[in-house]
Amino acid sequence: MSVISISKNPVRHSRTKYIDIRHHLIRDLIEDKIIKLEHVSTEKQVADIFTNGLDVFKYLRTTLRLCGMDK
């Protein structure tokens, strides 16, 4: 959620001073309503299978989703 907050707040502060200038393009696209940022819960983030420990049910559900078998 903090990334969404930073993208909506153009004020520069200590947490954003190391963000490369080229990434400000994203903020401009958000302001121009070309793209929209949305929060995605941890359970629905497919990339988390590679970073977080999962219980068996979550592992199988995510694996099936990666294989395109969730439909």
PyMOL Python script that loads the backbone (N, CA, C, O; Angstrom):
from pymol import cmd

cmd.read_pdbstr("""\
ATOM      1  N   MET A   1       0.822  -1.192   0.000  1.00  0.00           N
ATOM      2  CA  MET A   1       0.000   0.000   0.000  1.00  0.00           C
ATOM      3  C   MET A   1       0.867   1.257   0.000  1.00  0.00           C
ATOM      4  O   MET A   1       0.431   2.287  -0.514  1.00  0.00           O
ATOM      5  N   SER A   2       2.062   1.213   0.550  1.00  0.00           N
ATOM      6  CA  SER A   2       2.883   2.411   0.607  1.00  0.00           C
ATOM      7  C   SER A   2       3.316   2.865  -0.781  1.00  0.00           C
ATOM      8  O   SER A   2       3.495   4.062  -1.005  1.00  0.00           O
ATOM      9  N   VAL A   3       3.489   1.936  -1.714  1.00  0.00           N
ATOM     10  CA  VAL A   3       3.842   2.317  -3.081  1.00  0.00           C
ATOM     11  C   VAL A   3       2.720   3.127  -3.704  1.00  0.00           C
ATOM     12  O   VAL A   3       2.972   4.108  -4.403  1.00  0.00           O
ATOM     13  N   ILE A   4       1.500   2.728  -3.459  1.00  0.00           N
ATOM     14  CA  ILE A   4       0.355   3.474  -3.977  1.00  0.00           C
ATOM     15  C   ILE A   4       0.328   4.865  -3.368  1.00  0.00           C
ATOM     16  O   ILE A   4       0.073   5.839  -4.075  1.00  0.00           O
ATOM     17  N   SER A   5       0.583   4.977  -2.082  1.00  0.00           N
ATOM     18  CA  SER A   5       0.604   6.281  -1.414  1.00  0.00           C
ATOM     19  C   SER A   5       1.696   7.175  -1.981  1.00  0.00           C
ATOM     20  O   SER A   5       1.460   8.355  -2.241  1.00  0.00           O
ATOM     21  N   ILE A   6       2.887   6.624  -2.173  1.00  0.00           N
ATOM     22  CA  ILE A   6       3.995   7.409  -2.719  1.00  0.00           C
ATOM     23  C   ILE A   6       3.680   7.869  -4.134  1.00  0.00           C
ATOM     24  O   ILE A   6       4.019   8.992  -4.506  1.00  0.00           O
ATOM     25  N   SER A   7       3.034   7.018  -4.929  1.00  0.00           N
ATOM     26  CA  SER A   7       2.729   7.392  -6.310  1.00  0.00           C
ATOM     27  C   SER A   7       1.718   8.524  -6.392  1.00  0.00           C
ATOM     28  O   SER A   7       1.715   9.284  -7.360  1.00  0.00           O
ATOM     29  N   LYS A   8       0.861   8.643  -5.385  1.00  0.00           N
ATOM     30  CA  LYS A   8      -0.154   9.698  -5.387  1.00  0.00           C
ATOM     31  C   LYS A   8       0.341  10.991  -4.762  1.00  0.00           C
ATOM     32  O   LYS A   8      -0.304  12.029  -4.908  1.00  0.00           O
ATOM     33  N   ASN A   9       1.474  10.952  -4.066  1.00  0.00           N
ATOM     34  CA  ASN A   9       1.983  12.122  -3.370  1.00  0.00           C
ATOM     35  C   ASN A   9       3.257  12.608  -4.058  1.00  0.00           C
ATOM     36  O   ASN A   9       4.296  11.960  -3.939  1.00  0.00           O
ATOM     37  N   PRO A  10       3.202  13.730  -4.773  1.00  0.00           N
ATOM     38  CA  PRO A  10       4.379  14.204  -5.509  1.00  0.00           C
ATOM     39  C   PRO A  10       5.460  14.821  -4.624  1.00  0.00           C
ATOM     40  O   PRO A  10       6.528  15.174  -5.124  1.00  0.00           O
ATOM     41  N   VAL A  11       5.209  14.958  -3.325  1.00  0.00           N
ATOM     42  CA  VAL A  11       6.181  15.561  -2.423  1.00  0.00           C
ATOM     43  C   VAL A  11       7.366  14.618  -2.257  1.00  0.00           C
ATOM     44  O   VAL A  11       7.195  13.415  -2.061  1.00  0.00           O
ATOM     45  N   ARG A  12       8.545  15.168  -2.335  1.00  0.00           N
ATOM     46  CA  ARG A  12       9.755  14.359  -2.182  1.00  0.00           C
ATOM     47  C   ARG A  12      10.138  14.310  -0.709  1.00  0.00           C
ATOM     48  O   ARG A  12      10.187  15.342  -0.039  1.00  0.00           O
ATOM     49  N   HIS A  13      10.405  13.123  -0.214  1.00  0.00           N
ATOM     50  CA  HIS A  13      10.832  12.987   1.172  1.00  0.00           C
ATOM     51  C   HIS A  13      11.881  11.887   1.277  1.00  0.00           C
ATOM     52  O   HIS A  13      12.273  11.305   0.266  1.00  0.00           O
ATOM     53  N   SER A  14      12.329  11.605   2.469  1.00  0.00           N
ATOM     54  CA  SER A  14      13.469  10.698   2.663  1.00  0.00           C
ATOM     55  C   SER A  14      13.248   9.307   2.074  1.00  0.00           C
ATOM     56  O   SER A  14      14.205   8.673   1.630  1.00  0.00           O
ATOM     57  N   ARG A  15      12.024   8.826   2.062  1.00  0.00           N
ATOM     58  CA  ARG A  15      11.780   7.477   1.536  1.00  0.00           C
ATOM     59  C   ARG A  15      11.856   7.414   0.021  1.00  0.00           C
ATOM     60  O   ARG A  15      12.042   6.333  -0.538  1.00  0.00           O
ATOM     61  N   THR A  16      11.719   8.539  -0.650  1.00  0.00           N
ATOM     62  CA  THR A  16      11.687   8.518  -2.116  1.00  0.00           C
ATOM     63  C   THR A  16      12.906   9.161  -2.761  1.00  0.00           C
ATOM     64  O   THR A  16      12.978   9.219  -3.989  1.00  0.00           O
ATOM     65  N   LYS A  17      13.852   9.639  -1.991  1.00  0.00           N
ATOM     66  CA  LYS A  17      14.957  10.385  -2.592  1.00  0.00           C
ATOM     67  C   LYS A  17      15.877   9.524  -3.453  1.00  0.00           C
ATOM     68  O   LYS A  17      16.618  10.065  -4.274  1.00  0.00           O
ATOM     69  N   TYR A  18      15.854   8.211  -3.292  1.00  0.00           N
ATOM     70  CA  TYR A  18      16.720   7.350  -4.090  1.00  0.00           C
ATOM     71  C   TYR A  18      16.001   6.715  -5.279  1.00  0.00           C
ATOM     72  O   TYR A  18      16.585   5.890  -5.982  1.00  0.00           O
ATOM     73  N   ILE A  19      14.767   7.081  -5.509  1.00  0.00           N
ATOM     74  CA  ILE A  19      14.041   6.553  -6.665  1.00  0.00           C
ATOM     75  C   ILE A  19      14.583   7.225  -7.922  1.00  0.00           C
ATOM     76  O   ILE A  19      14.628   8.452  -8.012  1.00  0.00           O
ATOM     77  N   ASP A  20      14.986   6.425  -8.873  1.00  0.00           N
ATOM     78  CA  ASP A  20      15.556   6.926 -10.119  1.00  0.00           C
ATOM     79  C   ASP A  20      14.526   7.787 -10.848  1.00  0.00           C
ATOM     80  O   ASP A  20      13.331   7.492 -10.836  1.00  0.00           O
ATOM     81  N   ILE A  21      15.000   8.838 -11.471  1.00  0.00           N
ATOM     82  CA  ILE A  21      14.121   9.804 -12.140  1.00  0.00           C
ATOM     83  C   ILE A  21      13.265   9.136 -13.222  1.00  0.00           C
ATOM     84  O   ILE A  21      12.147   9.584 -13.477  1.00  0.00           O
ATOM     85  N   ARG A  22      13.763   8.087 -13.855  1.00  0.00           N
ATOM     86  CA  ARG A  22      12.987   7.443 -14.925  1.00  0.00           C
ATOM     87  C   ARG A  22      11.712   6.787 -14.393  1.00  0.00           C
ATOM     88  O   ARG A  22      10.762   6.567 -15.144  1.00  0.00           O
ATOM     89  N   HIS A  23      11.696   6.477 -13.093  1.00  0.00           N
ATOM     90  CA  HIS A  23      10.511   5.855 -12.515  1.00  0.00           C
ATOM     91  C   HIS A  23       9.399   6.868 -12.240  1.00  0.00           C
ATOM     92  O   HIS A  23       8.275   6.494 -11.908  1.00  0.00           O
ATOM     93  N   HIS A  24       9.724   8.143 -12.381  1.00  0.00           N
ATOM     94  CA  HIS A  24       8.686   9.155 -12.215  1.00  0.00           C
ATOM     95  C   HIS A  24       7.697   9.119 -13.380  1.00  0.00           C
ATOM     96  O   HIS A  24       6.610   9.689 -13.286  1.00  0.00           O
ATOM     97  N   LEU A  25       8.063   8.462 -14.461  1.00  0.00           N
ATOM     98  CA  LEU A  25       7.142   8.261 -15.582  1.00  0.00           C
ATOM     99  C   LEU A  25       5.880   7.557 -15.106  1.00  0.00           C
ATOM    100  O   LEU A  25       4.777   7.894 -15.538  1.00  0.00           O
ATOM    101  N   ILE A  26       6.038   6.583 -14.221  1.00  0.00           N
ATOM    102  CA  ILE A  26       4.882   5.857 -13.688  1.00  0.00           C
ATOM    103  C   ILE A  26       3.925   6.821 -12.999  1.00  0.00           C
ATOM    104  O   ILE A  26       2.714   6.762 -13.206  1.00  0.00           O
ATOM    105  N   ARG A  27       4.480   7.710 -12.176  1.00  0.00           N
ATOM    106  CA  ARG A  27       3.639   8.681 -11.474  1.00  0.00           C
ATOM    107  C   ARG A  27       2.902   9.574 -12.477  1.00  0.00           C
ATOM    108  O   ARG A  27       1.727   9.888 -12.285  1.00  0.00           O
ATOM    109  N   ASP A  28       3.590   9.979 -13.537  1.00  0.00           N
ATOM    110  CA  ASP A  28       2.946  10.804 -14.560  1.00  0.00           C
ATOM    111  C   ASP A  28       1.814  10.047 -15.250  1.00  0.00           C
ATOM    112  O   ASP A  28       0.764  10.627 -15.525  1.00  0.00           O
ATOM    113  N   LEU A  29       2.013   8.770 -15.530  1.00  0.00           N
ATOM    114  CA  LEU A  29       0.965   7.966 -16.162  1.00  0.00           C
ATOM    115  C   LEU A  29      -0.246   7.813 -15.247  1.00  0.00           C
ATOM    116  O   LEU A  29      -1.384   7.783 -15.716  1.00  0.00           O
ATOM    117  N   ILE A  30      -0.003   7.717 -13.955  1.00  0.00           N
ATOM    118  CA  ILE A  30      -1.102   7.637 -12.992  1.00  0.00           C
ATOM    119  C   ILE A  30      -1.866   8.951 -12.956  1.00  0.00           C
ATOM    120  O   ILE A  30      -3.097   8.955 -12.954  1.00  0.00           O
ATOM    121  N   GLU A  31      -1.145  10.065 -12.926  1.00  0.00           N
ATOM    122  CA  GLU A  31      -1.795  11.382 -12.903  1.00  0.00           C
ATOM    123  C   GLU A  31      -2.626  11.614 -14.158  1.00  0.00           C
ATOM    124  O   GLU A  31      -3.694  12.223 -14.095  1.00  0.00           O
ATOM    125  N   ASP A  32      -2.136  11.128 -15.300  1.00  0.00           N
ATOM    126  CA  ASP A  32      -2.855  11.291 -16.569  1.00  0.00           C
ATOM    127  C   ASP A  32      -3.954  10.249 -16.754  1.00  0.00           C
ATOM    128  O   ASP A  32      -4.618  10.220 -17.790  1.00  0.00           O
ATOM    129  N   LYS A  33      -4.146   9.387 -15.740  1.00  0.00           N
ATOM    130  CA  LYS A  33      -5.173   8.346 -15.741  1.00  0.00           C
ATOM    131  C   LYS A  33      -5.003   7.347 -16.892  1.00  0.00           C
ATOM    132  O   LYS A  33      -5.980   6.804 -17.408  1.00  0.00           O
ATOM    133  N   ILE A  34      -3.748   7.117 -17.281  1.00  0.00           N
ATOM    134  CA  ILE A  34      -3.448   6.121 -18.301  1.00  0.00           C
ATOM    135  C   ILE A  34      -3.342   4.740 -17.663  1.00  0.00           C
ATOM    136  O   ILE A  34      -3.771   3.743 -18.243  1.00  0.00           O
ATOM    137  N   ILE A  35      -2.764   4.694 -16.460  1.00  0.00           N
ATOM    138  CA  ILE A  35      -2.713   3.447 -15.706  1.00  0.00           C
ATOM    139  C   ILE A  35      -3.307   3.682 -14.327  1.00  0.00           C
ATOM    140  O   ILE A  35      -3.429   4.821 -13.876  1.00  0.00           O
ATOM    141  N   LYS A  36      -3.675   2.594 -13.663  1.00  0.00           N
ATOM    142  CA  LYS A  36      -4.272   2.668 -12.337  1.00  0.00           C
ATOM    143  C   LYS A  36      -3.610   1.620 -11.449  1.00  0.00           C
ATOM    144  O   LYS A  36      -3.487   0.458 -11.837  1.00  0.00           O
ATOM    145  N   LEU A  37      -3.189   2.031 -10.267  1.00  0.00           N
ATOM    146  CA  LEU A  37      -2.614   1.090  -9.313  1.00  0.00           C
ATOM    147  C   LEU A  37      -3.715   0.550  -8.426  1.00  0.00           C
ATOM    148  O   LEU A  37      -4.587   1.294  -7.978  1.00  0.00           O
ATOM    149  N   GLU A  38      -3.669  -0.753  -8.174  1.00  0.00           N
ATOM    150  CA  GLU A  38      -4.652  -1.386  -7.299  1.00  0.00           C
ATOM    151  C   GLU A  38      -3.936  -2.276  -6.300  1.00  0.00           C
ATOM    152  O   GLU A  38      -2.924  -2.901  -6.619  1.00  0.00           O
ATOM    153  N   HIS A  39      -4.463  -2.326  -5.103  1.00  0.00           N
ATOM    154  CA  HIS A  39      -3.912  -3.209  -4.084  1.00  0.00           C
ATOM    155  C   HIS A  39      -4.332  -4.643  -4.387  1.00  0.00           C
ATOM    156  O   HIS A  39      -5.487  -4.901  -4.727  1.00  0.00           O
ATOM    157  N   VAL A  40      -3.397  -5.566  -4.263  1.00  0.00           N
ATOM    158  CA  VAL A  40      -3.669  -6.989  -4.447  1.00  0.00           C
ATOM    159  C   VAL A  40      -3.282  -7.687  -3.152  1.00  0.00           C
ATOM    160  O   VAL A  40      -2.154  -7.552  -2.678  1.00  0.00           O
ATOM    161  N   SER A  41      -4.217  -8.431  -2.585  1.00  0.00           N
ATOM    162  CA  SER A  41      -3.943  -9.099  -1.317  1.00  0.00           C
ATOM    163  C   SER A  41      -2.855 -10.155  -1.490  1.00  0.00           C
ATOM    164  O   SER A  41      -2.638 -10.663  -2.590  1.00  0.00           O
ATOM    165  N   THR A  42      -2.188 -10.470  -0.411  1.00  0.00           N
ATOM    166  CA  THR A  42      -1.090 -11.436  -0.439  1.00  0.00           C
ATOM    167  C   THR A  42      -1.531 -12.774  -1.005  1.00  0.00           C
ATOM    168  O   THR A  42      -0.780 -13.412  -1.743  1.00  0.00           O
ATOM    169  N   GLU A  43      -2.742 -13.209  -0.668  1.00  0.00           N
ATOM    170  CA  GLU A  43      -3.223 -14.505  -1.136  1.00  0.00           C
ATOM    171  C   GLU A  43      -3.355 -14.571  -2.644  1.00  0.00           C
ATOM    172  O   GLU A  43      -3.290 -15.657  -3.220  1.00  0.00           O
ATOM    173  N   LYS A  44      -3.539 -13.436  -3.295  1.00  0.00           N
ATOM    174  CA  LYS A  44      -3.755 -13.418  -4.741  1.00  0.00           C
ATOM    175  C   LYS A  44      -2.505 -13.039  -5.533  1.00  0.00           C
ATOM    176  O   LYS A  44      -2.567 -12.941  -6.759  1.00  0.00           O
ATOM    177  N   GLN A  45      -1.386 -12.828  -4.871  1.00  0.00           N
ATOM    178  CA  GLN A  45      -0.155 -12.467  -5.564  1.00  0.00           C
ATOM    179  C   GLN A  45       0.588 -13.734  -5.959  1.00  0.00           C
ATOM    180  O   GLN A  45       1.164 -14.419  -5.114  1.00  0.00           O
ATOM    181  N   VAL A  46       0.570 -14.035  -7.241  1.00  0.00           N
ATOM    182  CA  VAL A  46       1.168 -15.266  -7.748  1.00  0.00           C
ATOM    183  C   VAL A  46       2.675 -15.279  -7.508  1.00  0.00           C
ATOM    184  O   VAL A  46       3.238 -16.346  -7.262  1.00  0.00           O
ATOM    185  N   ALA A  47       3.338 -14.141  -7.570  1.00  0.00           N
ATOM    186  CA  ALA A  47       4.791 -14.092  -7.382  1.00  0.00           C
ATOM    187  C   ALA A  47       5.203 -14.512  -5.984  1.00  0.00           C
ATOM    188  O   ALA A  47       6.348 -14.920  -5.786  1.00  0.00           O
ATOM    189  N   ASP A  48       4.311 -14.427  -5.010  1.00  0.00           N
ATOM    190  CA  ASP A  48       4.650 -14.788  -3.637  1.00  0.00           C
ATOM    191  C   ASP A  48       5.016 -16.254  -3.477  1.00  0.00           C
ATOM    192  O   ASP A  48       5.631 -16.622  -2.477  1.00  0.00           O
ATOM    193  N   ILE A  49       4.659 -17.096  -4.427  1.00  0.00           N
ATOM    194  CA  ILE A  49       5.022 -18.512  -4.326  1.00  0.00           C
ATOM    195  C   ILE A  49       6.539 -18.668  -4.282  1.00  0.00           C
ATOM    196  O   ILE A  49       7.043 -19.641  -3.721  1.00  0.00           O
ATOM    197  N   PHE A  50       7.261 -17.731  -4.860  1.00  0.00           N
ATOM    198  CA  PHE A  50       8.710 -17.827  -4.912  1.00  0.00           C
ATOM    199  C   PHE A  50       9.399 -17.156  -3.728  1.00  0.00           C
ATOM    200  O   PHE A  50      10.602 -17.339  -3.541  1.00  0.00           O
ATOM    201  N   THR A  51       8.675 -16.393  -2.932  1.00  0.00           N
ATOM    202  CA  THR A  51       9.310 -15.650  -1.846  1.00  0.00           C
ATOM    203  C   THR A  51       8.813 -16.026  -0.468  1.00  0.00           C
ATOM    204  O   THR A  51       9.568 -15.917   0.498  1.00  0.00           O
ATOM    205  N   ASN A  52       7.587 -16.460  -0.341  1.00  0.00           N
ATOM    206  CA  ASN A  52       7.010 -16.747   0.973  1.00  0.00           C
ATOM    207  C   ASN A  52       6.753 -18.238   1.146  1.00  0.00           C
ATOM    208  O   ASN A  52       6.468 -18.946   0.181  1.00  0.00           O
ATOM    209  N   GLY A  53       6.855 -18.700   2.374  1.00  0.00           N
ATOM    210  CA  GLY A  53       6.490 -20.078   2.662  1.00  0.00           C
ATOM    211  C   GLY A  53       4.983 -20.245   2.569  1.00  0.00           C
ATOM    212  O   GLY A  53       4.241 -19.408   3.084  1.00  0.00           O
ATOM    213  N   LEU A  54       4.517 -21.304   1.928  1.00  0.00           N
ATOM    214  CA  LEU A  54       3.091 -21.519   1.730  1.00  0.00           C
ATOM    215  C   LEU A  54       2.664 -22.844   2.352  1.00  0.00           C
ATOM    216  O   LEU A  54       3.435 -23.802   2.402  1.00  0.00           O
ATOM    217  N   ASP A  55       1.421 -22.878   2.823  1.00  0.00           N
ATOM    218  CA  ASP A  55       0.900 -24.167   3.251  1.00  0.00           C
ATOM    219  C   ASP A  55       0.521 -24.971   2.000  1.00  0.00           C
ATOM    220  O   ASP A  55       0.522 -24.423   0.898  1.00  0.00           O
ATOM    221  N   VAL A  56       0.207 -26.228   2.150  1.00  0.00           N
ATOM    222  CA  VAL A  56      -0.029 -27.123   1.014  1.00  0.00           C
ATOM    223  C   VAL A  56      -1.178 -26.637   0.138  1.00  0.00           C
ATOM    224  O   VAL A  56      -1.058 -26.649  -1.087  1.00  0.00           O
ATOM    225  N   PHE A  57      -2.286 -26.211   0.735  1.00  0.00           N
ATOM    226  CA  PHE A  57      -3.428 -25.768  -0.053  1.00  0.00           C
ATOM    227  C   PHE A  57      -3.069 -24.551  -0.899  1.00  0.00           C
ATOM    228  O   PHE A  57      -3.367 -24.509  -2.092  1.00  0.00           O
ATOM    229  N   LYS A  58      -2.435 -23.574  -0.286  1.00  0.00           N
ATOM    230  CA  LYS A  58      -2.052 -22.374  -1.040  1.00  0.00           C
ATOM    231  C   LYS A  58      -1.050 -22.723  -2.136  1.00  0.00           C
ATOM    232  O   LYS A  58      -1.121 -22.177  -3.236  1.00  0.00           O
ATOM    233  N   TYR A  59      -0.122 -23.626  -1.843  1.00  0.00           N
ATOM    234  CA  TYR A  59       0.864 -24.032  -2.842  1.00  0.00           C
ATOM    235  C   TYR A  59       0.178 -24.656  -4.057  1.00  0.00           C
ATOM    236  O   TYR A  59       0.472 -24.292  -5.196  1.00  0.00           O
ATOM    237  N   LEU A  60      -0.728 -25.588  -3.815  1.00  0.00           N
ATOM    238  CA  LEU A  60      -1.420 -26.251  -4.925  1.00  0.00           C
ATOM    239  C   LEU A  60      -2.278 -25.271  -5.711  1.00  0.00           C
ATOM    240  O   LEU A  60      -2.299 -25.311  -6.942  1.00  0.00           O
ATOM    241  N   ARG A  61      -2.984 -24.397  -5.012  1.00  0.00           N
ATOM    242  CA  ARG A  61      -3.826 -23.414  -5.695  1.00  0.00           C
ATOM    243  C   ARG A  61      -2.978 -22.505  -6.577  1.00  0.00           C
ATOM    244  O   ARG A  61      -3.347 -22.225  -7.718  1.00  0.00           O
ATOM    245  N   THR A  62      -1.857 -22.048  -6.061  1.00  0.00           N
ATOM    246  CA  THR A  62      -0.988 -21.166  -6.827  1.00  0.00           C
ATOM    247  C   THR A  62      -0.340 -21.907  -7.988  1.00  0.00           C
ATOM    248  O   THR A  62      -0.212 -21.351  -9.078  1.00  0.00           O
ATOM    249  N   THR A  63       0.065 -23.136  -7.774  1.00  0.00           N
ATOM    250  CA  THR A  63       0.673 -23.927  -8.840  1.00  0.00           C
ATOM    251  C   THR A  63      -0.318 -24.151  -9.973  1.00  0.00           C
ATOM    252  O   THR A  63       0.040 -24.028 -11.144  1.00  0.00           O
ATOM    253  N   LEU A  64      -1.550 -24.475  -9.638  1.00  0.00           N
ATOM    254  CA  LEU A  64      -2.571 -24.661 -10.673  1.00  0.00           C
ATOM    255  C   LEU A  64      -2.824 -23.363 -11.425  1.00  0.00           C
ATOM    256  O   LEU A  64      -3.041 -23.381 -12.636  1.00  0.00           O
ATOM    257  N   ARG A  65      -2.799 -22.240 -10.721  1.00  0.00           N
ATOM    258  CA  ARG A  65      -3.003 -20.947 -11.371  1.00  0.00           C
ATOM    259  C   ARG A  65      -1.857 -20.666 -12.334  1.00  0.00           C
ATOM    260  O   ARG A  65      -2.086 -20.160 -13.433  1.00  0.00           O
ATOM    261  N   LEU A  66      -0.626 -20.985 -11.938  1.00  0.00           N
ATOM    262  CA  LEU A  66       0.525 -20.766 -12.813  1.00  0.00           C
ATOM    263  C   LEU A  66       0.440 -21.620 -14.071  1.00  0.00           C
ATOM    264  O   LEU A  66       0.926 -21.218 -15.129  1.00  0.00           O
ATOM    265  N   CYS A  67      -0.171 -22.790 -13.964  1.00  0.00           N
ATOM    266  CA  CYS A  67      -0.311 -23.699 -15.110  1.00  0.00           C
ATOM    267  C   CYS A  67      -1.541 -23.374 -15.955  1.00  0.00           C
ATOM    268  O   CYS A  67      -1.791 -24.041 -16.959  1.00  0.00           O
ATOM    269  N   GLY A  68      -2.305 -22.367 -15.566  1.00  0.00           N
ATOM    270  CA  GLY A  68      -3.498 -21.998 -16.309  1.00  0.00           C
ATOM    271  C   GLY A  68      -4.683 -22.898 -16.041  1.00  0.00           C
ATOM    272  O   GLY A  68      -5.619 -22.938 -16.841  1.00  0.00           O
ATOM    273  N   MET A  69      -4.667 -23.620 -14.938  1.00  0.00           N
ATOM    274  CA  MET A  69      -5.735 -24.572 -14.631  1.00  0.00           C
ATOM    275  C   MET A  69      -6.707 -24.034 -13.584  1.00  0.00           C
ATOM    276  O   MET A  69      -7.396 -24.815 -12.927  1.00  0.00           O
ATOM    277  N   ASP A  70      -6.773 -22.738 -13.422  1.00  0.00           N
ATOM    278  CA  ASP A  70      -7.640 -22.160 -12.393  1.00  0.00           C
ATOM    279  C   ASP A  70      -9.022 -21.806 -12.916  1.00  0.00           C
ATOM    280  O   ASP A  70      -9.831 -21.241 -12.181  1.00  0.00           O
ATOM    281  N   LYS A  71      -9.301 -22.123 -14.151  1.00  0.00           N
ATOM    282  CA  LYS A  71     -10.586 -21.737 -14.743  1.00  0.00           C
ATOM    283  C   LYS A  71     -11.555 -22.882 -14.761  1.00  0.00           C
ATOM    284  O   LYS A  71     -12.684 -22.728 -15.227  1.00  0.00           O
TER     285      LYS A  71
END
""", "prot")
cmd.dss("prot")
cmd.show_as("cartoon", "prot")
cmd.util.cbc("prot")
cmd.orient("prot")
